[in-house]
Amino acid sequence: MRSFLTLLCVLLAASRPSMASPFNFEGLRTGDRATWSGEKVILESSVGIGEVTITPNGPWPESLTLRFLYSDGRSMTRIENLQLSSASERLTFRYPESDETMPSDPPLGLQINDGTLELTLLKESFDEAESLTVRWIDVYR
């Protein structure tokens, strides 16, 4: 009976859907990490300054949300320099002169969610790109 239960547990664990990332992440600094949570790309930075190139394994999703954290779990809430670029286009957002993280009309869905800065991009912002490079500098680094 015990071996049957063990076998059943192994089979159930093997049949669970994989949480494999639909993206490849490249260009991270040593100590930084990018992971897929199932709905967001979590960007963890050891020093508050980071870069990652995101390449989809298939078509891009309808939207892409990036969540910015420190490697030790602390939230990033104010980024003074955020750059998004593809082979053909570059967007830069800077907020160094202000105490506000976001302007009154936030670009591309920049918001604080659960105490952490998140950026949501719609597919039409990057649909033609083979990959998307994200660079950031946290105000409090």
Disulfide bonds with the S-S distance in Angstrom:
none
